[in-house]
Amino acid sequence: MDRTTLRIYDDSLRRCNARPGFLSRFYDLFIASSDEVRAKFANTDFERQKRALRASLHMMALAAEDPAKDPQRYLKDLAASHGRHGLDIGARFYDLWLDSLLAAVKEFDPEYSPEVEKAWEAVMMVGISYLISRYNDPPRTQG
């Protein structure tokens, strides 16, 4: 991925994270997006979940730096936890997830623009594509 796109994404993420409530707003939007999503999050510790999401947004950017290389280095644990044998997050959830994320970015980034939206989409799609491609992987063994 080109440096300009990554810089636009990183700068926007920094601005969003600097404003209190960004990740809470994302989860409000995402949970309201469908009954199935709401059910998936019924017993979630949202403080822990927001920390995990904050970390994964940075990992997505690292994976997007060179999407021709296997993003496994950064996303294999996330893929395992979100796959059929983990949280069972199928492809149908990712459109809702991305739409909710972009809506939160639009609200929280004071410099939001079509270029910012494109940068977020480009970075997130590298990770989303990888997660979807690994959905049916067998469960990882311990040890």
C-alpha positions in Angstrom: 0.0 0.0 0.0 1.3 3.5 -0.8 2.7 5.6 2.0 0.2 8.4 1.4 -2.7 6.2 2.1 -1.1 4.8 5.2 -0.2 8.3 6.4 -3.8 9.6 5.9 -5.1 6.5 7.8 -2.6 6.9 10.7 -3.2 10.6 11.0 -7.0 10.1 11.0 -6.7 7.3 13.6 -4.6 9.5 15.8 -7.2 12.3 15.6 -10.1 9.9 16.3 -8.3 8.3 19.3 -7.6 11.8 20.7 -11.3 12.5 21.0 -13.0 10.7 23.9 -15.7 8.3 23.0 -14.5 7.2 19.5 -14.5 3.5 20.2 -17.6 3.6 22.3 -19.5 5.4 19.5 -18.3 2.7 17.1 -19.6 0.0 19.3 -22.9 1.8 19.7 -23.3 2.0 16.0 -22.1 -1.6 15.3 -24.4 -3.1 18.0 -27.4 -1.2 16.6 -26.7 -2.4 13.1 -28.4 -5.8 13.6 -29.9 -8.1 16.1 -27.3 -10.7 15.3 -24.5 -8.3 16.1 -26.3 -7.3 19.3 -26.5 -11.0 20.4 -22.8 -11.5 19.7 -21.9 -8.8 22.1 -24.5 -9.6 24.8 -21.9 -10.5 27.5 -18.9 -8.4 26.4 -16.5 -6.6 28.6 -16.4 -3.4 26.5 -13.4 -1.8 28.2 -11.4 -4.9 27.3 -13.0 -5.0 23.9 -12.1 -1.4 23.1 -8.5 -2.1 24.1 -8.4 -5.0 21.7 -10.0 -3.0 18.9 -7.5 -0.2 19.4 -4.6 -2.7 19.1 -6.2 -4.4 16.0 -6.6 -1.1 14.2 -2.8 -0.6 14.5 -2.2 -4.2 13.4 -4.4 -3.7 10.4 -2.2 -0.8 9.3 1.0 -2.9 9.8 -0.6 -5.7 7.7 -1.6 -3.2 5.0 1.9 -1.8 4.6 2.8 -4.6 2.2 -0.4 -6.6 1.5 1.5 -8.6 -1.1 3.2 -10.3 1.8 1.1 -12.6 3.9 -0.6 -10.5 6.6 -0.4 -13.6 8.9 2.5 -12.0 10.7 0.2 -9.4 12.2 -3.3 -10.9 12.0 -3.1 -14.7 12.5 -4.2 -14.5 16.2 -7.1 -12.2 15.2 -8.1 -14.5 12.4 -8.0 -17.6 14.7 -10.2 -15.9 17.3 -12.7 -14.6 14.8 -13.0 -17.8 12.7 -15.6 -20.5 12.6 -14.0 -22.3 15.6 -13.6 -19.1 17.6 -16.1 -16.2 17.8 -17.7 -17.3 14.5 -17.5 -13.9 12.9 -18.5 -14.7 9.3 -18.3 -12.4 6.2 -21.8 -11.0 6.7 -20.6 -9.1 9.8 -17.7 -7.3 8.2 -19.8 -4.9 6.0 -21.7 -3.8 9.1 -18.5 -3.5 11.0 -16.8 -1.4 8.4 -19.9 0.8 7.8 -20.1 1.4 11.6 -16.4 2.2 11.8 -16.5 4.6 8.9 -19.6 6.4 10.5 -17.7 6.8 13.8 -14.6 8.1 11.9 -16.8 10.6 10.1 -18.1 11.8 13.5 -14.8 11.9 15.3 -12.2 13.0 12.7 -12.5 16.8 12.3 -10.5 16.5 9.1 -12.8 13.8 7.6 -12.9 13.8 3.8 -13.4 11.4 0.9 -9.6 10.8 1.0 -9.8 9.8 4.7 -12.7 7.5 4.0 -10.8 5.8 1.1 -7.7 5.4 3.3 -9.7 3.7 6.1 -11.4 1.5 3.6 -8.1 0.5 1.9 -6.4 -0.4 5.1 -9.4 -2.2 6.7 -10.0 -4.2 3.5 -6.6 -5.8 3.7 -7.3 -7.1 7.2 -11.0 -7.9 6.5 -10.0 -9.9 3.3 -7.4 -11.8 5.3 -9.9 -12.6 8.2 -12.5 -13.8 5.8 -10.0 -16.0 3.9 -9.0 -17.7 7.2 -12.6 -18.2 8.5 -12.7 -21.9 7.9 -9.2 -22.7 9.2 -9.1 -25.6 11.7 -8.8 -24.6 15.4 -5.3 -23.9 16.6 -3.8 -26.5 18.9 -2.2 -25.4 22.2 1.4 -26.1 22.7 
